[in-house]
Structure formats: C-alpha cells, structure tokens
C-alpha cells in the first residue's frame, strides 16, 4: 500500500507561518517538511537553521527554504520564505493542521508518555510521538491519526497550540482513580483494575508516580483507548541499579545496595522526600554536585562531589542501602559498573590461567 504523502501549497504555508515569500517560484506546493539534510528529497520545504546547509538542500531537490535572518537567495526556482521566528512559525503550522484534520492532540510529560506508550495497543489512527517539533508536524500534516500523544518539553507550544490537552494540569483524588491500590513497595504497586476492579496487576512503578499512572488510565478510559496493562514497563527516570558486594552491577532485587540517579533537580527533591518518608528503615545517602551545596546542605547524609571520578570513589567507600544521586544519568552509572565487571572478569580469568 502506497504511503500517504503531504501536499501543501506554497502560499498556504506562507500565510500560516506569518512569512514573506521573497520571490515568485515556478513551484506551487511542497510534499515534505524537514530540517535534516538527510531527509531532504524532491519537493521538500527545508527549514534552514544554518545558511551553509541551504545549497546542499537545493541540490537534493528542496522546493523551498523557510528561514529567519539575512540569508542570500541562491536559486530563484525554489520558494524563499522569510519568517521572524522559526519556532513560532512552526508552531502555527502545527496548530493549523491539528485543526484542519480535527486531531485530538495530547501533551504528556516523560513518565506519562512512557506509561502510555508501553501499554497502548497501537493502531493506525493512534500515534505516540517522541521527537522534534518537525517530526510532530510531519505526522500531523499527513492527517492519518485521530489521536496524537506527544512527549512535549516545549513550553511555547501551550501558548500557541490552544487545542492541546495537558495531562499534567489534572489533579486526581484517590476516589477518582480507576483502579484500587492493594499494596506497594518502594519500587512497585499492586492494583486491582478492570470494569469491576477484579484483575490484579503488579505495576513496576513506585507510588511516587501514582498520579501520572492514574492520569494515563483516566485518559485511556475517557477516550476508549485499548491497552494491555500487563505490558507496562519501568520508567527511564526511575531506574534502580543493584550493586553487589564486589561493586558490580547485579540483577534486580538481588542485593541490598541500590543506586538511583537523575539530572533533574525537581525530580531529585521528590526522590529525597519519597525515600525519607518510605525508607526510614534504610541507610540513605544523597550525592549532589558541589554547585548545589547551598540548596542541599541542610539535609543529613548529603555527600558533595565535583566530578564523576570523585562520585565513583565516594560510592566505593560508603556503606548504604540506597544512594540517591543528582547530576548523573543512570546510563552512565550502568556503563561504569558493567565496564568494571568486564575488566574484573578478565583479570580473574588470567589469574585462573596462571594457577
């Protein structure tokens, strides 16, 4: 089956984007929009951030250049569209086609997006979009989806795209939850869910994120979306790493030393409150970059560090059940402890060979 392509008029884009057409090109429409030279093909409207990219885009078949600033026109055959603010113009284009195609458009934060994306039964008319504004516009313009769920980090989107539904603004009471919380541990919840709340599920998400979980299930029910709750995955911004007594990465739940990290200060403050409330029995240590010393020094058991090397050294010397770390992505920790394990295994192998 042939893929549906967009086809939008030059004058239409100029009007929507609040742009100025600087010439009278022979072409009348575009069949693609992008800002990546690798995606340029014949018919593309190329969004130029750098003047040096324009010539290559034209050589690859771009029909138009959308830009801001004083760029020299290099080819009269293509449409040159000048705008004052590229992001503003792109957001206007986005809003226009959301309205034209009557799309239900949802803005989700990271944890909401990951929950929905993992449980949603994907259909042709649903789309979860995790990408740039241009990627989102490409999806919207095609008009194939009735519902789009977008992982948004752009505050300007809310100013311009008035039709957006924002989950984060909703605050649900416990009585409004569409599930019943049976029990919970630090890293998971057990719930009853279903039409009669009769099916039991273990959710690998801490109670810290229960509002996000409840909002997503509310969205699912309000818009009759099909889901498979058993497919729910752990969240990327809450990834417990278990470390064994040799300092190696261990399987989930197998040791009593756990690292949890984030680069988000607000989320870290939530971690701090959560573990102080629900893990009073444990030995908690908090590791914070030295630049945040004034903010976090009133708290007990905070260790400050200047760089990753100092952090790893302090982690190796301390005794803890939970080390809550600000300023480092969990992938860096995972790579470090996995790397150490490989090095040690190789060292032990050579020792065994000598014996």
C-alpha positions in Angstrom: 0.0 0.0 0.0 1.4 3.4 -1.0 2.3 5.7 1.8 0.3 8.9 2.1 2.3 12.0 1.5 1.6 15.6 2.4 0.9 18.1 -0.3 0.6 21.7 0.9 0.5 24.9 -1.1 3.4 27.4 -1.0 1.0 30.4 -0.4 -0.8 28.4 2.3 2.5 27.8 4.2 3.5 31.5 3.8 0.1 32.7 5.2 0.0 30.2 8.2 3.7 30.8 9.1 3.3 34.6 9.1 6.1 34.6 6.5 7.1 36.6 3.5 7.6 35.0 0.0 10.7 36.8 -1.3 10.4 35.6 -4.9 7.9 34.1 -7.4 9.0 30.5 -7.9 7.6 28.1 -10.5 6.6 25.5 -7.9 3.3 25.7 -6.1 3.4 23.1 -3.4 5.6 21.0 -1.0 5.4 17.3 -0.4 7.6 17.1 2.7 9.0 19.4 5.5 12.2 18.8 7.4 15.2 20.4 9.0 17.6 17.5 8.5 19.7 17.3 5.3 19.5 13.5 5.4 15.7 13.7 5.0 15.6 16.2 2.1 14.1 14.9 -1.1 12.4 16.3 -4.2 9.5 18.5 -3.1 10.8 19.3 0.5 10.3 22.5 2.3 13.6 22.7 4.1 13.7 24.6 7.5 17.2 26.2 7.5 18.9 26.9 10.8 22.3 27.4 9.2 22.9 29.2 5.8 25.6 26.7 5.0 23.0 23.9 4.7 20.9 25.6 2.0 22.9 24.8 -1.1 23.0 21.1 -0.3 19.3 21.1 0.4 18.6 22.6 -3.0 20.9 20.2 -4.7 18.9 17.3 -3.1 15.7 18.6 -4.5 14.2 21.0 -2.0 11.3 23.1 -3.4 11.5 25.7 -0.7 13.6 27.3 2.1 12.0 28.5 5.3 14.5 30.7 7.2 15.0 33.6 9.6 17.7 36.2 9.2 19.7 37.6 6.3 20.3 34.6 4.0 21.3 35.2 0.4 18.9 33.7 -2.2 20.9 31.1 -4.3 18.2 29.8 -6.6 15.1 31.6 -7.9 13.4 28.4 -8.9 12.7 27.4 -5.2 10.5 29.3 -2.8 12.3 31.5 -0.3 10.1 32.1 2.8 11.4 34.5 5.4 10.0 34.5 8.9 10.8 36.4 12.1 10.8 33.4 14.4 11.2 29.9 13.0 9.8 28.1 16.1 6.8 30.4 16.3 6.1 29.8 12.6 6.4 26.0 13.0 4.0 26.1 16.0 1.5 28.0 13.9 1.8 25.4 11.1 1.3 22.6 13.7 -1.8 24.2 15.1 -3.3 24.8 11.7 -3.1 21.2 10.7 -4.3 19.9 14.0 -7.4 22.0 13.4 -7.7 21.1 9.7 -7.5 17.3 10.4 -9.6 17.6 13.7 -6.9 15.7 15.6 -7.2 15.1 19.4 -3.7 16.3 20.5 -2.3 15.4 23.9 0.8 16.8 25.6 2.5 14.4 28.0 5.5 14.7 30.3 8.1 11.9 30.3 6.6 9.5 32.8 3.1 9.9 31.4 4.3 9.3 27.9 6.3 6.2 28.8 3.4 4.6 30.7 1.0 5.2 27.8 3.4 4.2 25.1 4.2 0.9 26.9 0.5 -0.2 27.4 -1.3 1.3 24.4 -2.4 -1.1 21.7 -1.1 0.8 18.8 -3.5 1.3 15.9 -3.2 3.1 12.6 -5.2 6.1 13.9 -3.1 6.5 17.2 0.4 7.8 17.3 2.8 8.3 20.2 5.4 10.9 19.0 8.7 11.3 20.8 10.8 13.6 18.7 11.3 17.1 17.4 8.7 19.7 16.6 9.4 19.0 12.9 8.8 15.2 13.4 5.5 16.1 15.1 4.4 18.4 12.2 5.3 15.7 9.7 2.9 13.3 11.5 0.1 15.9 11.9 0.2 17.1 8.3 -0.3 13.6 6.9 -3.7 13.5 8.7 -3.7 9.8 9.2 -4.2 9.9 13.0 -7.2 10.9 15.0 -5.2 10.9 18.3 -1.6 12.0 18.8 0.2 11.7 22.1 3.3 13.9 22.2 6.2 13.9 24.6 6.5 17.7 25.0 9.3 19.7 26.5 8.5 23.0 24.8 6.6 25.5 26.9 5.8 27.7 23.9 3.6 25.0 22.5 1.0 25.8 25.1 1.0 29.5 24.2 0.2 28.9 20.5 -1.5 25.5 20.2 -4.6 26.2 22.2 -6.2 22.8 21.3 -3.7 20.8 23.3 -4.9 18.5 26.1 -2.4 18.6 29.0 -2.5 15.7 31.4 -0.1 17.4 33.8 -2.7 20.0 34.7 -5.1 17.4 36.1 -5.1 16.5 39.8 -6.9 13.3 40.6 -8.1 12.4 44.1 -7.8 8.8 45.3 -11.5 8.4 44.9 -11.2 9.3 41.2 -8.6 6.6 40.5 -10.0 3.9 38.1 -8.0 1.3 40.0 -7.7 0.1 43.6 -4.3 0.2 45.2 -3.9 -3.0 47.2 -0.3 -2.7 48.4 3.0 -1.1 47.4 6.7 -1.4 47.9 9.5 1.2 47.2 9.6 0.2 43.5 6.2 -1.2 42.6 2.5 -1.2 43.3 -0.2 -3.9 43.3 -3.5 -2.9 42.0 -7.0 -4.2 41.1 -8.1 -2.9 37.6 -10.8 -3.7 35.1 -14.5 -3.0 34.8 -15.2 -4.5 38.2 -11.7 -3.9 39.6 -11.3 -7.7 39.6 -7.9 -8.2 37.8 -4.7 -8.0 39.8 -1.6 -6.4 38.3 1.9 -5.7 39.6 2.9 -2.3 38.3 6.8 -1.8 38.2 6.4 1.8 39.1 6.8 3.4 42.6 4.0 5.1 44.4 5.9 8.4 43.7 4.4 8.3 40.2 0.9 7.2 41.1 -0.6 10.5 39.9 0.9 10.0 36.4 -0.3 6.4 36.3 -3.8 7.4 37.4 -3.9 10.2 34.8 -2.9 7.9 32.0 -5.6 5.3 33.0 -8.1 8.1 33.2 -7.2 9.2 29.7 -7.4 5.6 28.4 -11.0 5.3 29.8 -12.2 8.7 28.8 -11.2 8.2 25.1 -11.9 4.4 25.0 -8.3 3.5 24.1 -7.3 -0.2 24.0 -4.5 -1.1 26.4 -2.6 -4.1 27.7 -1.7 -3.2 31.2 0.5 -6.3 31.6 2.9 -4.7 29.1 3.7 -1.8 31.4 7.4 -1.1 31.7 9.7 0.6 34.3 10.2 4.3 33.9 13.5 5.6 32.5 13.7 8.4 35.1 13.4 5.9 38.0 15.8 3.1 37.2 17.1 1.3 40.3 20.6 -0.2 39.8 21.5 -3.0 42.2 25.2 -3.3 43.1 26.7 -6.4 44.7 29.4 -6.6 47.4 32.2 -6.6 44.8 30.9 -3.3 43.3 29.4 -4.9 40.2 26.0 -4.4 38.6 23.7 -7.2 39.8 20.2 -8.4 38.8 17.1 -6.5 40.0 16.3 -7.2 43.7 19.3 -9.4 44.3 21.3 -7.1 46.7 20.7 -4.6 49.4 22.7 -1.8 47.8 20.8 0.3 45.2 21.8 3.4 43.1 19.1 5.8 41.8 20.0 8.9 39.8 18.6 11.8 38.0 19.8 15.0 36.3 16.5 16.8 37.2 16.7 18.9 40.4 13.0 19.0 40.9 12.7 15.2 40.5 15.7 14.8 42.8 13.8 16.7 45.5 10.9 14.4 45.1 13.3 11.4 45.4 14.7 12.9 48.6 11.2 13.3 50.2 10.0 9.9 48.9 12.9 7.9 50.4 12.9 9.8 53.6 9.2 9.0 54.0 9.0 5.4 52.8 12.5 4.0 53.6 13.1 5.2 57.1 14.5 1.7 57.9 17.3 2.0 55.4 20.7 3.6 55.3 20.2 6.5 52.9 22.9 8.6 51.3 22.4 11.5 49.0 25.1 12.5 46.5 24.9 16.0 45.0 27.2 18.1 42.7 29.1 20.7 44.7 27.3 23.5 42.8 24.1 22.6 44.6 25.7 22.7 48.1 23.7 25.7 49.4 20.4 24.1 48.5 21.0 20.6 49.9 23.5 21.1 52.8 20.7 21.4 55.4 19.8 17.7 54.8 21.5 14.9 56.6 23.8 12.5 54.9 24.5 14.5 51.8 27.8 13.9 50.0 29.0 16.6 47.6 31.2 15.8 44.6 33.0 17.8 41.9 33.1 15.2 39.1 32.2 11.7 38.1 35.5 10.3 39.3 35.1 11.7 42.7 31.5 10.4 42.8 32.5 6.8 41.9 35.3 7.0 44.5 32.9 8.1 47.3 30.4 5.4 46.3 33.0 2.7 46.6 33.9 3.9 50.1 30.5 4.4 51.6 28.0 1.9 53.2 24.4 2.4 52.2 21.2 0.7 51.2 20.1 3.5 48.8 22.4 6.0 47.2 20.3 8.8 45.6 22.4 10.7 43.1 21.8 14.1 41.4 23.7 15.1 38.3 24.4 11.8 36.6 22.3 9.9 34.1 21.6 6.3 35.2 23.1 5.1 31.8 26.5 6.4 32.9 26.3 4.5 36.2 25.2 1.4 34.4 28.1 1.6 31.9 30.6 2.3 34.7 29.6 -0.8 36.8 29.2 -3.0 33.8 32.6 -2.0 32.5 34.2 -2.7 35.9 32.6 -6.1 35.9 34.0 -7.0 32.5 37.5 -5.8 33.5 37.5 -7.8 36.7 36.2 -11.0 35.0 39.1 -10.7 32.5 41.6 -10.2 35.4 40.2 -13.2 37.2 40.4 -15.3 34.0 44.1 -14.6 33.6 44.7 -15.4 37.3 43.0 -18.7 36.9 45.1 -19.5 33.8 48.3 -18.8 35.8 47.2 -21.2 38.5 
